[in-house]
Amino acid sequence: MLNTKPLPADLLVPSLFAVVRASYMPTTLRTSSLSLLGQCADTSDLALLPYTADLSDAMVDLLQIES
């Protein structure tokens, strides 16, 4: 039987990622989202594998903006 329910990471990561990438959001909110993404990685790093390239790009963007 095929499981059609989305995984928790598939529900959380896109929303958190959208906040991290949103330059109009306050830095504190963006870094909080980044912290939650870190907790997701600690919990299940394989769940974030499909998002690796996008997350890496977002981290570089955030570091360039804030430094």
N, C-alpha and C positions, 0 to 999 in steps of 0.2 A: 504494500500500500504506500502511495506517495504522500509524503508529509508536505502540505501546502502552507503551513503556518510559517510566517517569517521568523527568523532567529532574532533574539533580543538585540544583537549587534546591528542587524539590518534595520531595526527601528530607531535605535539610539544614535548610531554613528552619523548617519546623514544629517540629522538635526544638529548635533553638536558641531559637526564639520561646517555646516552652514553658518553657525555663529562665529566660529574661528575665522572663517574667510570674510565675514562681513566687516569691511573697514569702517562702516558708520557706527558699529556697536562700540560701547565703551571698552577700553583695554581690560578693565577688571573682569568684565563679563566674558570677554574672549579668552583670557587666561584661565578663568574658571572652567570654561568649556574644554580647554586644552588639558586641564588637570583631570577632568572627568574622562577624557579620551585616554589619558595615561592610566587611569584606574581600569578602564576597559582592556587596555593592553596587558596590564598585570593579571587580570582575570583570565583572559583568553587572547593571547597574541595572534593565534591563527584566525580568529574571527575578524581581525583588522587587516588581514593579508590583502583582500580585494581593494582596500583603501590606501595602501602603502604609498603609491606615487602621489596621490592627491594630498595626503597628510604631510608628506615630506615637502611638497611645494608650499603648502600653507604655513609650515613652520619657518621656512626660509623667508617667505613674505612677511610674516609677523616679526621675525628678528630684524629684517631690514627696516621695517617701519619704526620699530621701537628703539633702534640703536642710533 
